[in-house]
Amino acid sequence: MKPESFAAIMATGIVSISALQHGYGVISWPMAVLAAAGLPVLMYLAALRWRSLDLQSIDTVVGLFTYVAACTVVAARFAEYGPALRILGAMGLAGWLALIPMLLVQMRRLGPTGLRDRARGTWELASVGTSGLSLIFVAEGNMFWGFIFWGVALCLYGVMTLLIAWRALGEPQVRRNVPPDHWILMGGLAIATLAGERIYGALPPGPIADAVRVLTIATFVVATVQIVPLAITSRRQMLDWPAVFPLGMYSVAAFGLALETGWNALAVVSQVFFWIAFVAWLAVVVVVVGRVVRLTSGHGLRPE
């Protein structure tokens, strides 16, 4: 049970949402149930080992933002059920309010060079969770806080991306061997795009709505530009949850942008990425089940 284990719920939930958008209920509903059932199980396991977590480590703190994101993704999947949306949204917000002060304290303690030396893709999870809360606020009709959280998410993304880029410039091995968690660089922009789409759709026509639309398209373009380099540099390490969630999130963002702009080609892109994300999800499940079987088999062979 690692702090970032809730990424499995994030990935399952977002692929379920994408499947539902494309009319694949037979795929979407089992995954939705799996995500909804898995969330409390992981919460229980996390509670069991809470005292052993190193909350003085920035990697632990940012990893726990997967809990925030998981709550918001499951809430979005069951958004038609008002109580589920509010309860899961409140759970995610409570986690965010607890984690953000810890993150800021750790960032201040490490300083610029310390942050540069440790920066990694999972740090974008702070932005992902914040964008997820923006979506929840917008779904609840609270545009003010939806807009605020979207802005905070973009700021967090910018800061974390600069730190990751700074480290990559100084460490060639980071550029040559990109770990799967760097896919969250794309996923962070994809979920920001989705939040921007929802905000734009709820705003009255005017300069603010126009600015949101331009920024939303820009985040989607930058997310798209990142896909090929990430696929090339991390092609051997894609079979992990941090790579599945961004693929599913990109599919959902493309679908939403197609609805908002009328660009039908994006609906096709969304469909393609749904299948890529679903196949990746299945592959990761096979890998995870294989690990569990090996661990349990090895334990059973140990002498008493």
Number of C-alpha atoms within 10 A of each C-alpha: 10 13 21 20 19 26 24 23 28 29 28 30 32 32 32 30 28 28 25 18 18 15 11 13 15 11 16 23 17 13 21 23 14 15 26 21 12 16 18 11 12 19 13 12 12 20 12 11 12 12 9 9 14 12 17 13 13 22 19 18 25 24 22 25 29 26 28 30 29 29 31 32 32 26 30 23 23 18 18 11 11 12 12 16 24 18 13 22 27 18 16 27 21 12 19 21 11 12 19 16 12 18 21 11 13 18 14 12 13 14 10 11 12 13 20 19 16 14 22 24 21 25 29 30 31 27 33 31 30 33 33 30 30 33 32 28 24 20 21 15 13 13 18 12 16 25 21 14 22 26 18 16 27 19 13 19 24 14 13 24 18 13 23 23 16 16 20 19 12 12 12 10 10 16 16 12 14 23 22 23 22 21 27 25 27 27 28 30 31 30 29 31 31 26 29 32 24 22 25 21 16 14 13 10 10 8 9 12 17 14 11 20 21 13 16 23 16 14 22 22 14 14 22 15 12 15 17 9 11 20 16 12 17 20 14 12 14 22 20 21 25 25 28 32 28 30 29 32 33 30 31 30 27 27 25 22 25 19 15 14 12 11 13 13 11 19 21 15 15 26 19 12 22 27 17 16 27 22 13 22 24 14 16 19 16 13 14 15 12 12 12 12 12 12 11 11 11 10 11 10 8 7 5 5
